[in-house]
Every structure is written in structure tokens, then in C-alpha cells.
Amino acid sequence: MKQALQFFDEFIKFLQFEKGLSLNTISAYKNDLNQYFLEKINKTIHNVSAEDLTEFLWQLKQQGVKPNSIYRKSSCITQFHKFLISENLTTNNPVESIMRPKLQRKLPTVLSVDEVDKLLSFKPIKFNDVRNKAMIEMLYATGLRVSELVNLTFDQIDLENRFIRVIGKGGKERIVLLNKKSIDALKEWIKLRDKKFSSKINPQYDKYIFLSKLGRPISRIDFWEQLKNYVRNAGISKNVSPHTLRHSFATHMLKYGADLRVVQELLGHSDISTTQIYTQVDRQHLKELHKKYHPRG
């Protein structure tokens, strides 16, 4: 096991510094590898067989582990063994002949264009309303992740040229575009923000665009809780999170003719297969319309 732990550390450094994975993803990989070797396999790196790995995955299924979790664990283990071979740490490759489980992708929840209009139809009255409307408009206009939105700083935005410079997962930079409605809502918020705080704001928070009443960056949990109220007031029964607006942005872009590669770039996806799920959402919508309105649907 000492040998396995040593190789784990080298693999984790590879994921962090060469692949640029997030800390959350790396933590999940650590847990998966610990479960694989320390709890189940109990063999050296050089003696693990395809049968051992198959048995491990089968046991997970028997324990009721969700298919997507099994797929992630299988992918992690496969990458680990391939890393060992590429670094000449072993010649043993137990993953070469196994059948990896298929990933069962659940289609994301998306809002219709009408539902987005209803969500954004409220008139901002209070401090929070002005800020939240700007945040919702920006999520739908740009497809930002909520973590990217709440951490947005003034040096990232260019209102004159209508774009934002975003640092996404793995430190990757991308440019996303703003529309007129999001710019108008953002300008209204910035005007109120400056008026409320003027010189009273803590210098360490001054760079952040979206602040709470206390003058601190709003957390994604707080924003999510407030978003639920707007969803409920708009009469929308779907389970909506900030990420739903990202899904809706991508789906609507593709529905109205945007190129898949362009949407991939705007979302910051490293793999286009991640973006392709939104084409499935649109096809599902078409099937539902056909079934509803076709005489022989």
C-alpha cells in the first residue's frame, strides 16, 4: 500500500498541475482511488487484474451506487493506470480489456423563452431586486457559472465593447458577450451600488461587482435562495437553480441557430461532447411538440 500511496501523490500532482483540474474534482479522484485500492483491491499496482477491477465495479452496482458515480470511478481508475504506464512506473494494464460502464446522462432542466421572460418581468424596487435582476439577466445572457458570476470583478468587464473576460475551470480564460438588457440592468445596479456604499465599502471587497447589503460579495447559496423566490412569484413550477439559466442559455442559442463550437467556447467546455447534450434537449422539445400537435403524434 505504501507504493500505491506514493503513486497516488504523483498522479494527484499530475491532475493538478498538468491537467489543471479543480480542487473539488481532485478531491473526488482521491476518494475514488482510496476506495479502489485501500478498501477493495488490497494488491500492489503490478498485480491488479482486469478481474479485480470488474469485481470492484460490480460490487458498486450491487451496493446501489448510481451509474454516473460508477462511471466517474471507472474513468478515474482508468486514467490512473494509464498514467502509471505513461510514466514507466508499471507495465501492468488491467483496464485494457474491461468494458467500462456507459454514462447515463440526464437531460438538464431548461426554461422556455416565455418562462425566462416571466422570470425577468419583475420590476426591481428594493436593493436586492436591482442586484438580482442584473445577476439573472447576466446568467441568461452569458451562460456563466454562478461561481463565475458571484466572483466577477470590475477589471473583467468591458461595458463599452459588451464583453466579459472570465477565468473558468482549470484557470482557462474565455470571452463571453453581453446583450443590451444585461448591460442596462448591470449599469442600474452599479449606479445603486456606488450610491449605497460610496466610500464606506471595505477596500478588499471593492473590486467585486455583486455585493450584499453588508458590502460583501454575495454567496452563490444566498443568490440561489433569492432566485427561488423570483421563480415562485413568476408561477414557474420547475426546479430552477442558477445553473438552469446556463442550461437555458445554451439550449436557446442552439435552437436559434448558433454553431455548436461557438456555444462550446462561450460555456468554457473543454470537450464538445459536454456541449452536445444541449442538442439532445432541443430534440426532446421537438419530439414533445410533435407528439402534442401532430394528428397522429
Residue pairs with C-beta under 8 A, 6 or more apart in sequence:
1 37
1 38
3 44
3 45
4 37
4 38
4 44
4 45
7 45
7 80
7 84
7 89
8 30
8 33
8 34
8 37
10 83
10 87
10 89
11 33
11 79
11 80
11 83
11 84
12 26
12 29
12 30
14 83
15 21
15 25
15 26
15 29
16 26
19 170
20 169
20 170
20 171
20 172
21 29
21 169
21 170
22 169
22 170
28 72
28 76
29 76
32 72
32 73
32 76
32 77
33 76
33 77
33 80
35 73
36 56
36 73
36 76
36 77
37 43
40 56
40 59
41 48
41 52
41 56
43 52
45 84
45 89
45 90
45 92
46 90
46 91
46 92
47 92
48 81
48 92
48 94
49 94
50 94
50 95
50 96
50 97
50 98
52 94
53 77
53 94
53 95
53 98
54 98
57 70
57 73
57 74
57 98
57 101
60 69
60 70
60 73
61 70
67 101
67 102
67 103
67 104
68 103
68 104
68 105
70 101
71 100
71 101
71 102
71 103
71 104
74 100
74 101
75 100
77 95
78 95
78 100
81 92
81 93
81 94
81 95
82 93
82 95
84 90
84 92
85 91
85 93
105 277
105 280
107 277
107 280
107 281
107 284
108 243
108 244
108 247
108 277
108 278
108 281
109 238
109 239
109 240
109 244
109 247
110 244
110 247
110 248
110 251
110 252
110 281
111 119
111 236
111 238
111 240
111 244
111 245
111 248
113 252
115 234
115 236
115 238
116 140
116 245
116 248
116 252
118 234
118 235
118 236
119 136
119 230
119 231
119 234
119 236
119 240
120 133
120 136
120 137
120 140
120 181
121 234
122 129
122 133
122 230
122 233
122 234
123 129
124 130
124 132
124 133
124 188
127 192
127 196
127 213
128 213
128 226
130 188
130 189
130 192
131 189
131 192
131 193
131 210
131 211
131 218
132 223
132 226
132 227
132 230
133 185
133 189
134 182
134 185
134 186
134 188
134 189
134 210
135 149
135 210
135 223
136 227
136 230
136 245
137 181
137 182
137 185
137 186
138 144
138 149
138 178
138 182
138 185
138 186
139 146
139 149
139 242
139 245
139 246
139 249
140 182
140 245
140 248
140 249
141 177
141 178
141 179
141 181
141 182
141 249
142 164
142 176
142 177
142 178
142 182
142 249
142 266
143 176
143 246
143 249
143 250
143 253
143 263
143 266
143 267
144 152
144 164
144 166
144 176
144 246
145 168
145 243
145 246
145 268
146 220
146 223
146 224
146 242
146 243
146 246
147 220
148 166
148 167
148 168
149 210
149 220
149 223
149 242
150 210
150 217
150 218
150 219
150 220
150 223
151 208
151 217
152 164
152 208
152 209
152 210
153 207
153 208
153 209
154 207
154 209
155 207
156 164
156 165
156 166
156 167
157 163
157 164
157 165
157 186
157 209
158 164
158 165
159 178
159 183
159 186
159 187
162 177
162 178
162 179
162 183
163 175
163 176
163 177
163 178
164 175
164 176
164 177
164 178
165 173
165 174
165 175
166 173
166 174
166 175
166 176
166 268
167 173
168 174
168 268
169 268
169 270
170 270
172 268
172 270
174 265
174 266
174 268
176 266
177 266
178 186
186 209
189 209
189 210
190 209
193 209
193 211
197 211
197 215
200 215
201 211
201 215
202 215
202 216
205 211
205 215
205 216
205 217
208 217
210 217
210 218
210 223
211 217
211 218
212 218
212 222
220 242
223 242
224 241
224 242
227 240
227 241
227 242
228 240
231 238
231 240
238 244
246 267
247 278
247 281
250 263
250 266
250 267
250 275
250 278
251 278
251 281
251 282
253 262
253 263
253 266
254 260
254 263
254 278
254 279
254 282
255 282
255 285
260 272
260 275
260 276
260 279
261 272
263 275
263 278
264 272
264 274
264 275
267 275
269 275
290 297
291 297
